Amino acid sequence: MNEICKSFPIGEEEYKELDSRFGQLSHYIAWQLYKKNSKNNHTDEQEDIAQELTIALIRAGSYYKRQVYIEKSLDLCQKFVKDKLLNLIVLELKNLWANKTRHGASRQKFGPYQEKILNKILRKVVPAKERPSRKAPLEIDGKFTTYCKAITWNAQKSMGKKITREKGIRQAMVSLSEFDYLGSSKLELIV
């Protein structure tokens, strides 16, 4: 995950664009999560939740940049490859990429190894001027908007599950005002 964020970084301008388009959504989701869990002794503030969701947006941007880069690379490799063996490899990589979300994808996934193979083929057969750039700006289109909203809602669900799991631990917590009250009565009994 960190490797993808390093290879396909989100710049300052891209972050500003993400924040202007999806910042209010992050704050709204954070407000909803905070409101739903206010009686559970939830320790995170609404702003902390919003920041975690913003980090999820940045991660989504990096993942989407990678997705666009791989799709463009596969199309260009298929266009420029002349060798039959390389053509079969490109077709198999394209098939793995197309089926990455189907059942059993964990056994046959498009991972770092396949990405290295694609990059080597790309450098070998595609002219330098035609190659896509890893540093290309983020394309915020309708597909990305849908993807980004799904990522933020999934992050919210994940945080909500974590809050629910920790609810039993937090129920035994005592606030400082309660501790003073309970502590002073215990001290009188001990003395």
Wavefront OBJ file of the C-alpha trace (Angstrom):
o trace
v 0.000 0.000 0.000
v 2.772 2.446 0.925
v 4.643 1.453 -2.218
v 1.681 2.481 -4.387
v 1.388 5.834 -2.601
v 5.121 6.454 -3.155
v 5.066 5.380 -6.804
v 1.936 7.383 -7.632
v 2.104 10.408 -5.305
v -0.625 12.985 -4.856
v 0.765 16.507 -5.227
v -0.322 19.664 -3.455
v -2.546 20.844 -6.311
v -4.188 17.426 -6.537
v -4.749 17.432 -2.783
v -6.395 20.856 -2.982
v -8.673 19.592 -5.747
v -9.561 16.476 -3.724
v -10.239 18.570 -0.646
v -12.405 21.058 -2.532
v -14.485 18.286 -4.111
v -14.633 15.720 -1.301
v -13.695 17.616 1.882
v -17.298 18.381 2.807
v -18.200 14.710 2.251
v -15.424 13.670 4.655
v -16.692 16.075 7.307
v -20.283 14.940 6.810
v -19.339 11.263 7.154
v -17.226 12.091 10.230
v -20.136 13.992 11.766
v -22.476 11.041 11.151
v -20.043 8.552 12.678
v -19.391 10.784 15.679
v -23.113 11.367 16.213
v -23.951 7.634 16.014
v -21.294 6.756 18.588
v -21.562 9.654 21.030
v -23.008 7.399 23.766
v -20.289 4.761 23.432
v -17.518 6.714 25.216
v -15.965 7.173 21.764
v -12.568 8.840 22.236
v -11.894 10.222 18.719
v -13.089 13.702 17.884
v -14.990 14.516 14.719
v -11.971 16.308 13.235
v -9.766 13.217 13.803
v -12.271 11.063 11.939
v -12.418 13.602 9.091
v -8.608 13.544 8.832
v -8.580 9.738 8.600
v -11.150 9.958 5.830
v -9.011 12.562 4.041
v -6.071 10.158 4.211
v -8.354 7.529 2.658
v -9.124 10.025 -0.143
v -5.409 10.560 -0.794
v -4.867 6.800 -0.855
v -7.798 6.470 -3.288
v -6.170 9.089 -5.532
v -2.902 7.162 -5.614
v -4.676 3.895 -6.342
v -6.689 5.493 -9.136
v -3.553 7.014 -10.693
v -2.021 3.520 -10.666
v -5.140 2.064 -12.244
v -5.139 4.631 -15.060
v -1.383 4.121 -15.599
v -1.711 0.330 -15.843
v -4.700 0.498 -18.201
v -2.890 2.952 -20.506
v 0.290 0.855 -20.365
v -1.572 -2.332 -21.268
v -3.299 -0.658 -24.214
v -0.036 0.846 -25.506
v 1.847 -2.438 -25.131
v -0.868 -4.255 -27.045
v -0.722 -1.594 -29.764
v 3.074 -1.595 -30.217
v 4.074 -5.210 -29.524
v 5.123 -7.213 -32.607
v 6.535 -10.382 -31.037
v 4.031 -13.247 -30.602
v 5.384 -14.288 -27.198
v 5.280 -10.739 -25.853
v 1.781 -10.389 -27.287
v 0.667 -13.494 -25.343
v 2.232 -12.103 -22.160
v 0.495 -8.748 -22.640
v -2.836 -10.504 -23.268
v -2.384 -12.571 -20.107
v -1.515 -9.444 -18.095
v -4.577 -7.729 -19.531
v -6.705 -10.733 -18.573
v -5.334 -10.712 -15.018
v -6.044 -6.988 -14.759
v -9.585 -7.383 -16.102
v -10.383 -10.195 -13.649
v -8.788 -8.644 -10.563
v -12.115 -8.338 -8.714
v -13.657 -11.687 -9.615
v -13.945 -14.685 -7.322
v -10.570 -16.343 -6.843
v -8.677 -13.153 -7.681
v -6.447 -13.659 -4.630
v -4.877 -16.687 -6.327
v -4.314 -14.953 -9.640
v -3.887 -11.287 -8.923
v -2.190 -8.456 -10.723
v 0.487 -7.593 -8.202
v 3.944 -5.999 -8.073
v 5.541 -8.832 -10.057
v 3.085 -8.432 -12.929
v 3.546 -4.672 -12.801
v 7.338 -5.105 -13.168
v 6.802 -7.337 -16.200
v 4.452 -4.761 -17.712
v 6.967 -1.955 -17.137
v 9.764 -3.950 -18.799
v 7.604 -4.680 -21.830
v 6.487 -1.038 -21.910
v 10.096 0.193 -21.963
v 11.044 -2.339 -24.611
v 8.260 -1.877 -27.170
v 6.664 1.548 -26.631
v 8.547 4.677 -27.761
v 9.549 6.999 -24.907
v 7.306 9.826 -26.109
v 4.227 7.555 -26.073
v 4.714 6.078 -22.572
v 2.392 7.152 -19.754
v 3.938 8.870 -16.743
v 3.635 7.772 -13.128
v 3.684 11.451 -12.200
v 0.728 12.302 -14.464
v -1.912 14.456 -12.761
v -4.929 12.797 -11.203
v -7.923 12.644 -13.550
v -11.011 13.482 -11.479
v -13.777 12.142 -13.683
v -17.091 10.406 -12.998
v -15.435 7.017 -12.524
v -13.047 8.446 -9.937
v -15.875 10.272 -8.148
v -17.795 7.011 -7.722
v -14.612 5.224 -6.619
v -13.744 7.958 -4.126
v -17.207 7.963 -2.551
v -17.074 4.184 -2.185
v -13.640 4.415 -0.525
v -14.796 7.032 2.011
v -17.955 5.122 2.933
v -15.943 1.879 3.293
v -13.430 3.693 5.514
v -16.330 4.985 7.624
v -17.731 1.448 7.976
v -14.307 0.176 8.991
v -13.966 2.868 11.662
v -17.509 2.130 12.865
v -16.699 -1.577 13.237
v -13.584 -0.693 15.222
v -15.644 1.531 17.541
v -18.189 -1.242 18.037
v -15.455 -3.800 18.799
v -13.870 -1.512 21.382
v -17.206 -0.590 23.000
v -16.863 -3.303 25.664
v -13.431 -2.011 26.640
v -14.607 1.591 26.869
v -17.683 0.764 28.963
v -15.451 0.098 31.947
v -13.737 3.470 31.548
v -14.347 6.124 34.177
v -14.181 9.840 33.478
v -11.946 12.050 35.613
v -14.909 13.639 37.401
v -16.265 10.194 38.302
v -12.802 9.062 39.373
v -12.491 11.954 41.823
v -15.860 11.125 43.320
v -15.127 7.414 43.585
v -11.528 7.930 44.653
v -12.385 10.222 47.584
v -14.930 7.783 49.031
v -12.461 4.911 48.790
v -9.775 6.960 50.536
v -12.102 7.695 53.461
v -12.824 3.994 53.826
v -9.135 3.065 53.760
v -8.075 5.679 56.336
l 1 2 3 4 5 6 7 8 9 10 11 12 13 14 15 16 17 18 19 20 21 22 23 24 25 26 27 28 29 30 31 32 33 34 35 36 37 38 39 40 41 42 43 44 45 46 47 48 49 50 51 52 53 54 55 56 57 58 59 60 61 62 63 64 65 66 67 68 69 70 71 72 73 74 75 76 77 78 79 80 81 82 83 84 85 86 87 88 89 90 91 92 93 94 95 96 97 98 99 100 101 102 103 104 105 106 107 108 109 110 111 112 113 114 115 116 117 118 119 120 121 122 123 124 125 126 127 128 129 130 131 132 133 134 135 136 137 138 139 140 141 142 143 144 145 146 147 148 149 150 151 152 153 154 155 156 157 158 159 160 161 162 163 164 165 166 167 168 169 170 171 172 173 174 175 176 177 178 179 180 181 182 183 184 185 186 187 188 189 190 191
